[in-house]
Amino acid sequence: MLSSRTNPDGIAHENPITLEEFLENDFEGYEYVKGELVPMAAAAIVHGEIGSNVHFLLASHVRENKLGRLYIAETTFQLGDRVVKPDIAFVLTERLSDDKLKGFSVAPDLAVEIVSPTDKHYDVTEKALAYLKSGTRLVWVIEPIAKTVMVYRSETDFALLTCADTLTGEEVVKGFTCPVAQLFE
């Protein structure tokens, strides 16, 4: 387990753990960022409702078209020095792992993050960019209060969609479309 140390400020802090230690242990409810365990925010009802809607809409399309697999929040993905658990992730068939007893050592093709009340805008944006830097081709950040979706394609190519817009899977989840408003029903 983690040992503690005392900093010059007199407060005991946990030592950073290694990526290998994180991957070897079951740290339920945490992600791993730069040597630190980062607690995942508890999901509110609205978070669960949006997640269910997104999963249902994507799953129907992905299965029908045999495009790959969807994964829910407890599935881990390694992004360089991070291990994250996107709310929903999509991986193309040709990138699926044969070892289903471990998390993914690659980034998902699509990552979906639903903003929680305790999330900081800076942290959400940093996470979206970390996905992209690690090879994720499309990131959807869903904001429940404003009922918007920020679609990231790269650090310089992103768009804000409102309930008046249509969300698409672009070249990642080919053929997928749905009104943004449907995510919030």
Beta strands, then each sheet from edge to edge (+ up, - down):
strand 1: 4-6
strand 2: 12-14
strand 3: 30-33
strand 4: 36-39
strand 5: 68-72
strand 6: 77-79
strand 7: 82-84
strand 8: 88-92
strand 9: 110-114
strand 10: 138-143
strand 11: 148-152
strand 12: 158-161
strand 13: 166-168
strand 14: 177-179
sheet 1: 1+ 2-
sheet 2: 4+ 3- 7+ 6-
sheet 3: 5+ 8- 9+ 10+ 11- 12+
sheet 4: 13+ 14-
end
